[in-house]
Amino acid sequence: TRGRIVSADSVQTYRGVQIGANKPTMEERESTPHHLIDILEGDSICDYNAADWMRDAIFVIDELTTAAAITTAGDDDDDDDED
């Protein structure tokens, strides 16, 4: 399983904001999944704050770690079947 990136750059959360955002290219995003990038419209800048980002980041990280635990458990079971 490839790694995943959870963006901690507040500017990267906004769609349409490219200047100064240093967002990964679409090729990079297809190669390695990125989270919390382009999740909001640019006109919602005043409505999204650090507490909102923290809530979203915790949700994404929880989802990823839960999925990783399930995948790892499934991988272990598959290895046992092959022996």
Secondary structure as GFF3:
##gff-version 3
##sequence-region A 1 83
A	DSSP	beta_strand	5	6	.	.	.	ID=ss1
A	DSSP	three_ten_helix	10	13	.	.	.	ID=ss2
A	DSSP	beta_strand	14	15	.	.	.	ID=ss3
A	DSSP	alpha_helix	26	31	.	.	.	ID=ss4
A	DSSP	beta_strand	34	35	.	.	.	ID=ss5
A	DSSP	beta_strand	40	41	.	.	.	ID=ss6
A	DSSP	three_ten_helix	42	47	.	.	.	ID=ss7
A	DSSP	alpha_helix	50	82	.	.	.	ID=ss8
###
